[in-house]
Amino acid sequence: MPARTGKEFLKGLRGAREVWVDGERVSDVVDHPKLSGAAQALAEVFDLHHKQADVCLMPDPETGEPIPVSHMIPRSREDLAKRGKALRQVAEYSMGLMGRTPDYMNVTFAGFAGRPDEWGMNGNEAGAERLVAYQKVLRRGDISLTHTIVQPTVDKATGDAPSPGNAHALRKVADTGHGIVVRGARVLATLAPFADELAVYPASPLPEGADDYALAFCVPMGAPGLKFLCRDSVSAPAGRFDHPLSSRFDEQDAFVIFDDVEIPRDRVFIDGNRAVYNKVPTTSWSPNIQQQTMIRASTKLDFAWGLALRMAAAINAADPETMRMIGEIWAYAEFTRAAVATAEAEAREWPSGLWTSAGAPLHALRAMLPLWFPRVNEILRLIGSHNVFATPTAQQMADKDLRPLIDRYLPGAKGMAAEERIRIFRLVWDFAGSALASRNEQYERFYLASSPRNLARHLAFTDRSRADRLVDRFLKEPY
Ligand SMILES: Cc1cc2nc3c(=O)[nH]c(=O)nc-3n(C[C@H](O)[C@H](O)[C@H](O)COP(=O)(O)OP(=O)(O)OC[C@H]3O[C@@H](n4cnc5c(N)ncnc54)[C@H](O)[C@@H]3O)c2cc1C
């Protein structure tokens, strides 16, 4: 099947699945009032691939059918640049507010399928073959994937990885004629209500004896025993004027329970092979996926900078402190743009011929963005002040008695019409202050581990030789 349209994507979501939202088991994720806005938005992403086909689609290497470029296994610097352009298009659709549009997992699995050498190590050749075969299914079916790679937090003192016998974390409990049975829980599956399948793959390394927890697989969302407990919805009612962002970009996050779920053998990629499990997250995974995450971040920061400029213009706030704060957002945006470009320019080839961006610039960004994004929101709110609440609703704007008064008393500076001013401040609040904004801030802090963890692990992603050489000059100087 070629790249799906939005209509085909929505049809696929209507199958059976156990998704809970705000105390209710949802029977239809497409029409549910708390989910329909995001479902329609994601359908528009699928349609965008066709509208921008020259950038977003490419022929499948074997069938020739058009598939999204995000499924490409990059084999050269040029491939990476082509993928970057397609990722940018999708990021611009939600201004980077949806972190887990399906391109995130498409890129992840393309990166995995490009490393059969690694997935097939330590006797896991059959698992690697199944993974490569699954990636073909994924790209040809244009399947929407969610994923969950983090063990549930019960007692932080016991560390990130489950020790043998842990009864909370996801593990294998049986083999069957068709595959394996898994039991336990994982956090968090962003995009869960809008996915066709769920992926589980390695993250934190496992200790000796924890082989049952060494798993990688994909499973359809409707598999019996699979339960998704969504967080409280931050989706606002439909209405592009009142809630331009939160009416459509709540991608949801779900706690996942595997209540004895059978995983078909052809979708099991690691089954107890701890050596492979511990190796996969340490090499090409991070620089591969961070091309997507940082293009998204760059888009979001440019949008935030644009918002700040418009807001300042609306009230003619040109004082030095306001300009300094807007400049601060611009600097974050510019550092991010430059790091993405540097990572592409310093791209590298891995043993099996996979190309990824360079890891160090993107890892440095990943460590700092959890600090920058909350600050961006703070700046927008500081400049916005009370103005973010002097924002009549669409209904108030439509009232024939109120409208002339709104037009008279709520214009912007230098002749800006009231409607434009109100739209700007509504957009700012939805971006930086609404329930969606609060969720998004939490996302940016944690979606690929916290800032302290990323900073602490920086040596795994970078080359310290120049830093050592510079210091050595003094340490090795004669007396
Ligand atoms: C909105 C959202 C969406 C998510 N979506 C997904 C998803 O789709 N799939 C998925 O698998 N996971 C997802 N996650 C989970 C995410 O991967 C985890 O939240 C992330 O790994 C952080 O988990 P943690 O509690 O172990 O964080 P930690 O890194 O332990 O951070 C928790 C706190 O501890 C502090 N801390 C940590 N280490 C140190 C240290 N060494 N020194 C000092 N302080 C420290 C941090 O500053 C932080 O305040 C999502 C999370 C969120 C919030």
PDBQT file of the ligand as one rigid body, heavy atoms in Angstrom, charges set to zero:
ROOT
HETATM    1  C1  LIG A 501       5.133  14.158  28.342  1.00  0.00    +0.000 C 
HETATM    2  C2  LIG A 501       6.025  12.953  28.313  1.00  0.00    +0.000 A 
HETATM    3  C3  LIG A 501       5.977  12.100  27.214  1.00  0.00    +0.000 A 
HETATM    4  C4  LIG A 501       6.764  10.949  27.165  1.00  0.00    +0.000 A 
HETATM    5  N1  LIG A 501       6.665  10.104  26.093  1.00  0.00    +0.000 NA
HETATM    6  C5  LIG A 501       7.341   8.948  26.080  1.00  0.00    +0.000 A 
HETATM    7  C6  LIG A 501       7.188   8.005  25.008  1.00  0.00    +0.000 A 
HETATM    8  O1  LIG A 501       6.465   8.247  24.042  1.00  0.00    +0.000 OA
HETATM    9  N2  LIG A 501       7.842   6.844  25.097  1.00  0.00    +0.000 N 
HETATM   10  C7  LIG A 501       8.649   6.531  26.149  1.00  0.00    +0.000 A 
HETATM   11  O2  LIG A 501       9.203   5.461  26.169  1.00  0.00    +0.000 OA
HETATM   12  N3  LIG A 501       8.823   7.405  27.172  1.00  0.00    +0.000 NA
HETATM   13  C8  LIG A 501       8.196   8.592  27.158  1.00  0.00    +0.000 A 
HETATM   14  N4  LIG A 501       8.337   9.456  28.220  1.00  0.00    +0.000 N 
HETATM   15  C9  LIG A 501       9.070   9.000  29.387  1.00  0.00    +0.000 C 
HETATM   16  C10 LIG A 501      10.441   9.567  29.409  1.00  0.00    +0.000 C 
HETATM   17  O3  LIG A 501      11.242   8.767  28.595  1.00  0.00    +0.000 OA
HETATM   18  C11 LIG A 501      10.870   9.586  30.841  1.00  0.00    +0.000 C 
HETATM   19  O4  LIG A 501      10.043  10.486  31.488  1.00  0.00    +0.000 OA
HETATM   20  C12 LIG A 501      12.293  10.014  30.953  1.00  0.00    +0.000 C 
HETATM   21  O5  LIG A 501      13.121   8.916  30.622  1.00  0.00    +0.000 OA
HETATM   22  C13 LIG A 501      12.610  10.555  32.304  1.00  0.00    +0.000 C 
HETATM   23  O6  LIG A 501      12.293   9.609  33.314  1.00  0.00    +0.000 OA
HETATM   24  P1  LIG A 501      12.910   9.620  34.793  1.00  0.00    +0.000 P 
HETATM   25  O7  LIG A 501      11.840   9.829  35.791  1.00  0.00    +0.000 OA
HETATM   26  O8  LIG A 501      13.758   8.406  34.913  1.00  0.00    +0.000 OA
HETATM   27  O9  LIG A 501      13.749  10.925  34.764  1.00  0.00    +0.000 OA
HETATM   28  P2  LIG A 501      15.035  11.307  35.527  1.00  0.00    +0.000 P 
HETATM   29  O10 LIG A 501      16.141  11.479  34.560  1.00  0.00    +0.000 OA
HETATM   30  O11 LIG A 501      15.316  10.388  36.697  1.00  0.00    +0.000 OA
HETATM   31  O12 LIG A 501      14.619  12.705  36.058  1.00  0.00    +0.000 OA
HETATM   32  C14 LIG A 501      13.701  12.875  37.154  1.00  0.00    +0.000 C 
HETATM   33  C15 LIG A 501      14.245  13.917  38.082  1.00  0.00    +0.000 C 
HETATM   34  O13 LIG A 501      15.476  13.475  38.645  1.00  0.00    +0.000 OA
HETATM   35  C16 LIG A 501      16.493  14.411  38.404  1.00  0.00    +0.000 C 
HETATM   36  N5  LIG A 501      17.726  13.674  38.139  1.00  0.00    +0.000 N 
HETATM   37  C17 LIG A 501      17.904  12.621  37.367  1.00  0.00    +0.000 A 
HETATM   38  N6  LIG A 501      19.170  12.199  37.357  1.00  0.00    +0.000 NA
HETATM   39  C18 LIG A 501      19.812  13.011  38.178  1.00  0.00    +0.000 A 
HETATM   40  C19 LIG A 501      21.135  13.107  38.596  1.00  0.00    +0.000 A 
HETATM   41  N7  LIG A 501      22.060  12.251  38.163  1.00  0.00    +0.000 N 
HETATM   42  N8  LIG A 501      21.445  14.085  39.439  1.00  0.00    +0.000 NA
HETATM   43  C20 LIG A 501      20.521  14.952  39.866  1.00  0.00    +0.000 A 
HETATM   44  N9  LIG A 501      19.234  14.907  39.514  1.00  0.00    +0.000 NA
HETATM   45  C21 LIG A 501      18.894  13.971  38.675  1.00  0.00    +0.000 A 
HETATM   46  C22 LIG A 501      16.026  15.201  37.165  1.00  0.00    +0.000 C 
HETATM   47  O14 LIG A 501      16.523  16.510  37.131  1.00  0.00    +0.000 OA
HETATM   48  C23 LIG A 501      14.530  15.221  37.352  1.00  0.00    +0.000 C 
HETATM   49  O15 LIG A 501      14.131  16.316  38.107  1.00  0.00    +0.000 OA
HETATM   50  C24 LIG A 501       7.617  10.637  28.268  1.00  0.00    +0.000 A 
HETATM   51  C25 LIG A 501       7.671  11.496  29.363  1.00  0.00    +0.000 A 
HETATM   52  C26 LIG A 501       6.900  12.641  29.397  1.00  0.00    +0.000 A 
HETATM   53  C27 LIG A 501       6.987  13.533  30.592  1.00  0.00    +0.000 C 
ENDROOT
TORSDOF 0
